[in-house]
Amino acid sequence: MSTAASPSPAPTAAIDADALLFDNDGTLVDTTSAVDQAWRDFAARFGVDPEEVLSVAHGVRAEETIRRFLPDGDPAEAAAWLDARELELVHETVALPGARELLTRLTELGAPWAIVTSANALLVGARLEAAGLPTPPVLVTADDVPAGKPDPACYLLAAAQLNVDPARCVVVEDTAAGVRAGLAAGARVVVRGDAVGPETAGLHRLADYRRATVTLHEESPRIRGSW
């Protein structure tokens, strides 16, 4: 017996920023099952506890998780194996509700926006293609910064490439590490999903983007709307 889908919540926050900076996995696309499976396979292959790995792997660079659990191993070899496994599972990637429409609208407006991810360039490109999402004006990946989230370098780089003050950016994130990175960069942070921790206290939350509306203006804030 079919049941009606639950209505999405009404927008409860204004969008007022000079640029929008999105994490990807868990923020724009759903990759949870694939990422979990890849890390479980990694744990089985390299003899580490899968639950311990999964407790820290989301939202940070794979290289940093690998070094944590294989301090005496070859991180490059392990990372190459994990990359290959994640690419095998990339077909499971789907856009979160409303994400494609919002990003398409931002692209049509010529609005400043970026994707800032802990994945490498090859993997994020494959995931965006699988989910049918547009290519952002700026893409910052694990390959572009010396330290991953929660270090703010990735968000500072995205803001610089968009020629926007980080304080005038809105960061959308779904993990504690990502939220901390956005806050450390001086941006306003919105939480996509149900991540809970001291860093999320008082932050606005989004379930999805189905009711997001945006317009572009000449003066600051350039991007305005609601979600």
Contacts in CASP RR format, 6 or more apart in sequence:
PFRMAT RR
TARGET T0000
AUTHOR 0000-0000-0000
METHOD contacts of the structure
MODEL  1
MSTAASPSPAPTAAIDADALLFDNDGTLVDTTSAVDQAWRDFAARFGVDP
EEVLSVAHGVRAEETIRRFLPDGDPAEAAAWLDARELELVHETVALPGAR
ELLTRLTELGAPWAIVTSANALLVGARLEAAGLPTPPVLVTADDVPAGKP
DPACYLLAAAQLNVDPARCVVVEDTAAGVRAGLAAGARVVVRGDAVGPET
AGLHRLADYRRATVTLHEESPRIRGSW
8 97 0 8 1.000
8 207 0 8 1.000
8 208 0 8 1.000
8 210 0 8 1.000
8 211 0 8 1.000
9 207 0 8 1.000
9 211 0 8 1.000
10 211 0 8 1.000
11 211 0 8 1.000
11 212 0 8 1.000
11 213 0 8 1.000
11 226 0 8 1.000
11 227 0 8 1.000
12 204 0 8 1.000
13 190 0 8 1.000
13 204 0 8 1.000
13 226 0 8 1.000
13 227 0 8 1.000
14 224 0 8 1.000
14 225 0 8 1.000
14 226 0 8 1.000
15 170 0 8 1.000
15 212 0 8 1.000
15 214 0 8 1.000
15 223 0 8 1.000
15 224 0 8 1.000
15 225 0 8 1.000
15 226 0 8 1.000
15 227 0 8 1.000
16 221 0 8 1.000
16 223 0 8 1.000
16 224 0 8 1.000
16 225 0 8 1.000
17 168 0 8 1.000
17 169 0 8 1.000
17 170 0 8 1.000
17 188 0 8 1.000
17 221 0 8 1.000
17 222 0 8 1.000
17 223 0 8 1.000
18 112 0 8 1.000
18 164 0 8 1.000
18 165 0 8 1.000
18 168 0 8 1.000
18 169 0 8 1.000
18 220 0 8 1.000
18 221 0 8 1.000
18 222 0 8 1.000
18 223 0 8 1.000
19 111 0 8 1.000
19 112 0 8 1.000
19 113 0 8 1.000
19 114 0 8 1.000
19 158 0 8 1.000
19 159 0 8 1.000
19 162 0 8 1.000
19 164 0 8 1.000
19 168 0 8 1.000
19 169 0 8 1.000
19 170 0 8 1.000
19 222 0 8 1.000
19 223 0 8 1.000
20 106 0 8 1.000
20 111 0 8 1.000
20 112 0 8 1.000
20 113 0 8 1.000
20 114 0 8 1.000
20 169 0 8 1.000
20 170 0 8 1.000
20 172 0 8 1.000
20 223 0 8 1.000
21 113 0 8 1.000
21 114 0 8 1.000
21 115 0 8 1.000
21 116 0 8 1.000
21 155 0 8 1.000
21 158 0 8 1.000
21 159 0 8 1.000
21 169 0 8 1.000
21 170 0 8 1.000
21 171 0 8 1.000
21 172 0 8 1.000
21 182 0 8 1.000
21 187 0 8 1.000
22 28 0 8 1.000
22 113 0 8 1.000
22 114 0 8 1.000
22 115 0 8 1.000
22 116 0 8 1.000
22 136 0 8 1.000
22 171 0 8 1.000
22 172 0 8 1.000
23 59 0 8 1.000
23 115 0 8 1.000
23 116 0 8 1.000
23 117 0 8 1.000
23 118 0 8 1.000
23 171 0 8 1.000
23 172 0 8 1.000
23 173 0 8 1.000
23 174 0 8 1.000
23 175 0 8 1.000
23 178 0 8 1.000
23 192 0 8 1.000
24 115 0 8 1.000
24 116 0 8 1.000
24 117 0 8 1.000
24 119 0 8 1.000
24 124 0 8 1.000
24 127 0 8 1.000
24 128 0 8 1.000
25 31 0 8 1.000
25 32 0 8 1.000
25 35 0 8 1.000
25 58 0 8 1.000
25 59 0 8 1.000
25 117 0 8 1.000
25 118 0 8 1.000
25 119 0 8 1.000
25 127 0 8 1.000
25 174 0 8 1.000
26 32 0 8 1.000
26 96 0 8 1.000
26 174 0 8 1.000
26 192 0 8 1.000
26 193 0 8 1.000
27 96 0 8 1.000
27 172 0 8 1.000
27 173 0 8 1.000
27 174 0 8 1.000
27 192 0 8 1.000
28 95 0 8 1.000
28 96 0 8 1.000
28 99 0 8 1.000
28 103 0 8 1.000
28 115 0 8 1.000
28 131 0 8 1.000
28 133 0 8 1.000
29 93 0 8 1.000
29 94 0 8 1.000
29 95 0 8 1.000
29 96 0 8 1.000
29 99 0 8 1.000
29 127 0 8 1.000
29 128 0 8 1.000
29 131 0 8 1.000
29 133 0 8 1.000
30 93 0 8 1.000
30 94 0 8 1.000
30 95 0 8 1.000
30 96 0 8 1.000
31 92 0 8 1.000
31 93 0 8 1.000
31 127 0 8 1.000
33 92 0 8 1.000
34 86 0 8 1.000
34 89 0 8 1.000
34 90 0 8 1.000
34 92 0 8 1.000
34 93 0 8 1.000
35 57 0 8 1.000
35 58 0 8 1.000
35 86 0 8 1.000
36 54 0 8 1.000
37 89 0 8 1.000
38 82 0 8 1.000
38 85 0 8 1.000
38 86 0 8 1.000
38 89 0 8 1.000
39 50 0 8 1.000
39 53 0 8 1.000
39 54 0 8 1.000
39 57 0 8 1.000
39 65 0 8 1.000
39 82 0 8 1.000
40 50 0 8 1.000
40 53 0 8 1.000
40 54 0 8 1.000
41 85 0 8 1.000
42 48 0 8 1.000
42 53 0 8 1.000
42 78 0 8 1.000
42 81 0 8 1.000
42 82 0 8 1.000
42 85 0 8 1.000
43 49 0 8 1.000
43 50 0 8 1.000
43 53 0 8 1.000
44 50 0 8 1.000
45 81 0 8 1.000
46 69 0 8 1.000
46 70 0 8 1.000
46 78 0 8 1.000
48 69 0 8 1.000
48 70 0 8 1.000
52 69 0 8 1.000
53 65 0 8 1.000
53 69 0 8 1.000
56 65 0 8 1.000
56 68 0 8 1.000
57 65 0 8 1.000
58 175 0 8 1.000
58 177 0 8 1.000
59 118 0 8 1.000
59 149 0 8 1.000
59 174 0 8 1.000
59 175 0 8 1.000
59 177 0 8 1.000
59 178 0 8 1.000
60 118 0 8 1.000
60 148 0 8 1.000
60 149 0 8 1.000
60 150 0 8 1.000
60 175 0 8 1.000
60 177 0 8 1.000
61 118 0 8 1.000
61 142 0 8 1.000
61 148 0 8 1.000
61 149 0 8 1.000
62 79 0 8 1.000
62 82 0 8 1.000
62 83 0 8 1.000
62 118 0 8 1.000
62 119 0 8 1.000
62 120 0 8 1.000
62 142 0 8 1.000
63 75 0 8 1.000
63 79 0 8 1.000
63 142 0 8 1.000
64 148 0 8 1.000
66 75 0 8 1.000
66 78 0 8 1.000
66 79 0 8 1.000
66 82 0 8 1.000
67 75 0 8 1.000
70 78 0 8 1.000
83 120 0 8 1.000
83 122 0 8 1.000
83 123 0 8 1.000
86 123 0 8 1.000
87 122 0 8 1.000
87 123 0 8 1.000
87 126 0 8 1.000
90 123 0 8 1.000
90 126 0 8 1.000
90 127 0 8 1.000
90 130 0 8 1.000
91 130 0 8 1.000
92 130 0 8 1.000
93 126 0 8 1.000
93 127 0 8 1.000
93 130 0 8 1.000
93 131 0 8 1.000
94 130 0 8 1.000
94 131 0 8 1.000
95 131 0 8 1.000
95 132 0 8 1.000
95 133 0 8 1.000
96 192 0 8 1.000
96 208 0 8 1.000
96 209 0 8 1.000
97 208 0 8 1.000
97 209 0 8 1.000
97 210 0 8 1.000
98 208 0 8 1.000
98 209 0 8 1.000
98 210 0 8 1.000
98 212 0 8 1.000
99 131 0 8 1.000
99 133 0 8 1.000
99 208 0 8 1.000
99 209 0 8 1.000
100 131 0 8 1.000
100 132 0 8 1.000
100 133 0 8 1.000
100 134 0 8 1.000
101 209 0 8 1.000
101 210 0 8 1.000
101 212 0 8 1.000
102 209 0 8 1.000
102 212 0 8 1.000
102 214 0 8 1.000
102 227 0 8 1.000
103 113 0 8 1.000
103 133 0 8 1.000
103 134 0 8 1.000
103 136 0 8 1.000
104 134 0 8 1.000
105 214 0 8 1.000
106 113 0 8 1.000
106 214 0 8 1.000
106 223 0 8 1.000
107 134 0 8 1.000
109 214 0 8 1.000
109 215 0 8 1.000
109 216 0 8 1.000
110 137 0 8 1.000
110 216 0 8 1.000
111 214 0 8 1.000
111 216 0 8 1.000
111 222 0 8 1.000
111 223 0 8 1.000
112 137 0 8 1.000
112 138 0 8 1.000
112 162 0 8 1.000
112 164 0 8 1.000
112 222 0 8 1.000
112 223 0 8 1.000
113 136 0 8 1.000
113 137 0 8 1.000
113 138 0 8 1.000
113 162 0 8 1.000
113 223 0 8 1.000
114 136 0 8 1.000
114 137 0 8 1.000
114 138 0 8 1.000
114 139 0 8 1.000
114 140 0 8 1.000
114 158 0 8 1.000
114 161 0 8 1.000
114 162 0 8 1.000
115 124 0 8 1.000
115 128 0 8 1.000
115 136 0 8 1.000
115 138 0 8 1.000
115 139 0 8 1.000
115 140 0 8 1.000
116 140 0 8 1.000
116 154 0 8 1.000
116 155 0 8 1.000
116 158 0 8 1.000
116 171 0 8 1.000
117 124 0 8 1.000
117 139 0 8 1.000
117 140 0 8 1.000
117 141 0 8 1.000
117 142 0 8 1.000
118 142 0 8 1.000
118 148 0 8 1.000
118 149 0 8 1.000
118 154 0 8 1.000
118 177 0 8 1.000
119 127 0 8 1.000
119 141 0 8 1.000
119 142 0 8 1.000
120 141 0 8 1.000
120 142 0 8 1.000
120 143 0 8 1.000
121 139 0 8 1.000
121 141 0 8 1.000
121 143 0 8 1.000
124 139 0 8 1.000
124 141 0 8 1.000
128 134 0 8 1.000
128 135 0 8 1.000
137 162 0 8 1.000
138 158 0 8 1.000
138 161 0 8 1.000
138 162 0 8 1.000
140 154 0 8 1.000
140 155 0 8 1.000
140 157 0 8 1.000
140 158 0 8 1.000
140 161 0 8 1.000
142 148 0 8 1.000
144 154 0 8 1.000
144 157 0 8 1.000
145 151 0 8 1.000
145 153 0 8 1.000
145 154 0 8 1.000
145 157 0 8 1.000
146 153 0 8 1.000
147 153 0 8 1.000
148 154 0 8 1.000
148 181 0 8 1.000
149 175 0 8 1.000
149 177 0 8 1.000
149 178 0 8 1.000
149 180 0 8 1.000
149 181 0 8 1.000
150 176 0 8 1.000
150 177 0 8 1.000
150 178 0 8 1.000
150 180 0 8 1.000
150 181 0 8 1.000
150 184 0 8 1.000
151 181 0 8 1.000
151 184 0 8 1.000
152 181 0 8 1.000
152 182 0 8 1.000
152 184 0 8 1.000
152 185 0 8 1.000
152 186 0 8 1.000
154 181 0 8 1.000
155 166 0 8 1.000
155 169 0 8 1.000
155 171 0 8 1.000
155 181 0 8 1.000
155 182 0 8 1.000
155 184 0 8 1.000
155 185 0 8 1.000
155 187 0 8 1.000
156 166 0 8 1.000
156 185 0 8 1.000
158 169 0 8 1.000
159 165 0 8 1.000
159 166 0 8 1.000
159 169 0 8 1.000
159 185 0 8 1.000
159 187 0 8 1.000
166 185 0 8 1.000
166 186 0 8 1.000
166 187 0 8 1.000
167 186 0 8 1.000
167 187 0 8 1.000
168 220 0 8 1.000
168 221 0 8 1.000
169 185 0 8 1.000
169 187 0 8 1.000
169 188 0 8 1.000
170 187 0 8 1.000
170 188 0 8 1.000
170 189 0 8 1.000
170 190 0 8 1.000
171 178 0 8 1.000
171 181 0 8 1.000
171 182 0 8 1.000
171 185 0 8 1.000
171 187 0 8 1.000
171 188 0 8 1.000
171 189 0 8 1.000
171 190 0 8 1.000
172 189 0 8 1.000
172 190 0 8 1.000
172 192 0 8 1.000
172 206 0 8 1.000
173 179 0 8 1.000
173 181 0 8 1.000
173 182 0 8 1.000
173 189 0 8 1.000
173 190 0 8 1.000
173 191 0 8 1.000
173 192 0 8 1.000
173 195 0 8 1.000
174 191 0 8 1.000
174 192 0 8 1.000
174 193 0 8 1.000
174 195 0 8 1.000
175 195 0 8 1.000
176 195 0 8 1.000
176 197 0 8 1.000
176 199 0 8 1.000
176 200 0 8 1.000
179 189 0 8 1.000
179 191 0 8 1.000
179 195 0 8 1.000
179 199 0 8 1.000
179 200 0 8 1.000
179 203 0 8 1.000
180 199 0 8 1.000
182 189 0 8 1.000
183 189 0 8 1.000
183 199 0 8 1.000
189 203 0 8 1.000
190 203 0 8 1.000
190 204 0 8 1.000
190 205 0 8 1.000
190 206 0 8 1.000
191 200 0 8 1.000
191 203 0 8 1.000
191 204 0 8 1.000
191 205 0 8 1.000
191 206 0 8 1.000
192 205 0 8 1.000
192 206 0 8 1.000
192 208 0 8 1.000
193 205 0 8 1.000
193 206 0 8 1.000
193 207 0 8 1.000
194 205 0 8 1.000
206 227 0 8 1.000
209 227 0 8 1.000
211 226 0 8 1.000
211 227 0 8 1.000
212 225 0 8 1.000
212 226 0 8 1.000
212 227 0 8 1.000
213 225 0 8 1.000
213 226 0 8 1.000
213 227 0 8 1.000
214 223 0 8 1.000
214 224 0 8 1.000
214 225 0 8 1.000
215 223 0 8 1.000
215 224 0 8 1.000
215 225 0 8 1.000
216 222 0 8 1.000
216 223 0 8 1.000
216 224 0 8 1.000
217 223 0 8 1.000
217 224 0 8 1.000
END
